[in-house]
Every structure is written in structure tokens, then in C-alpha cells.
Amino acid sequence: MSGTLRITLVKSMIGRPEKHRKVLRGMGLTKMNRTVELKDTPAVRGMVQKVSHLVTAEEKK
């Protein structure tokens, strides 16, 4: 797992549980259609998996 992940928030966090909001804020996603690039680590993969219904993730080498 080397490289980076490009993660985009595609659904609003309005009405979502506080745990999901904290995960999104932890990744640096605060507004719709914002994209962040994070290192591809098991921790980041776990965060993406928790909120997979709200984000899209693509691998970037």
C-alpha cells in the first residue's frame, strides 16, 4: 500500500451520526465536492470504509 488515495465527499454529512462527521473532519473533508489526497495507510483505508456511502475514493500512484 504505497501511494496516495484521492477522496471526495459526494454526499452531505447533514443528519449523519457524529461518528461519521468526526471521521470526515479527521480526513479534512468539511464541504461537499471537496477532494483531499491522503497517504494510503491501513488507518486511512479504515476511515474510508466507515464512510464509504458518503465518499468516493480512487488510488493514485
Number of C-alpha atoms within 10 A of each C-alpha: 10 10 12 17 21 15 21 19 22 15 13 14 18 8 7 10 9 11 11 15 18 13 17 21 12 12 17 15 20 15 15 14 15 13 19 15 17 17 16 17 13 10 10 17 16 12 16 20 13 15 17 13 11 18 21 17 17 11 15 13 9
